[in-house]
Amino acid sequence: MEVEVISKSGSSTGRKITLSDEIFGIEPHSHTMWLSINAYLANQRQGTHKTKTRSEVAGSTKKMFRQKGTGRARQGDIKSPLHPGGGTMHGPMPHKYTQKLPRKVKQLARKSALSEKMANNAFVVVEDMNMTAPRTRTVQEVLNALKLNTKQALFLTAGDNNTLYMSGRNIPTLTMLAADKASMYEIWKSRAVIAEESAIKIIEDSFAGMAHELPEVEHISIPS
């Protein structure tokens, strides 16, 4: 499919760029998208939640009263979960929430998110932002020209462009990411996706296995 390249002023450049139908024109697969969103959110959890058991709370270990002859229920020490300030029964303990998905499932989910944005006219290709110094106003003017200044948008850059990143990081409705590092969740949750013209090839190469694939980060829980 062909998409028109928009200038930084919001007008047409008169040029068109060809996008791969296998990436931007497939039927979105809702289940793989759900799996990917679930896994992404689960992997953000640290899993360091912890409550103290009766062996960990402060208190005397002396038996409160004799076992028999008082007419009361038998009791151990004051650290019992039945007493205020005692330990917690069956409370949360540190553990991992990490979920791993097959590579093909992750790729299908990412293709589905891109195709969904394209089908909803929420994917825009702009000419490369060649900036020599950080300037937030320049990026804000692009958003204003595209009428995306009030929408949560994702800007995909061609590689790690620190100048462009610093220009857009102060805009609360904009997320700046390198094209090969944008996750399916970031694409899905944005109301609109803006991509630099040279970032399109990077996106397509990432599905062909030509770009470096980032390893999944596991949140390791360390017991106290």
HUVENVEN-V890516 format. One line per field, one symbol per residue. ss: DSSP state (~ for helix, > for strand, _ for the rest). phi: phi as a letter, one per 20 degrees, with the letter a starting at -180 (. if undefined). psi: psi as a letter, one per 40 degrees, with the letter a starting at -180 (. if undefined). A space follows every 10 residues. Layout:
BEGIN
ss: ???
phi: ???
psi: ???
END
This chain:
BEGIN
ss: _>>>>>____ _>>>>>>>__ ~~~~_____~ ~~~~~~~~~~ ~~~_______ __________ __________ __________ __________ __________ __~~~~~~~~ ~~~~~~~~~_ __>>>>____ _____~~~~~ ~~~~~_____ __>>>>>___ _~~~~~~~__ ___>>>>>__ ___~~~~~~_ _>>>>>__~~ ~~~~~~~___ __________ ____
phi: .dcfeeffen efendccedf ffddcefgef fffffffgff fffeffmefb ceefedffqf efffbffcne ndffcedfef ffdgnefdel ffcgaedgcd dfgfffffff fffffffffe ldccddfgee debfbfffff fffffeldfd dfcddeeene effffffdfe efecddbffe dfefffffff fbcdcfgfff ffffffeene efefffeeee edff
psi: ihhhhiieee iieeiiihih dedefihhhd dddddddddd ddeehdfeih ihideeiiii ehhdiidiee eiiiibieei eeiheaihhf iiihiiehhh iidddddddd ddddddddde fehhhiihgg heihhddddd dddddefeee ihihhhigag gddddddede hdehhhiide ehidddddei dihhhideed dddddddeed ihhhihhhhh hhi.
END
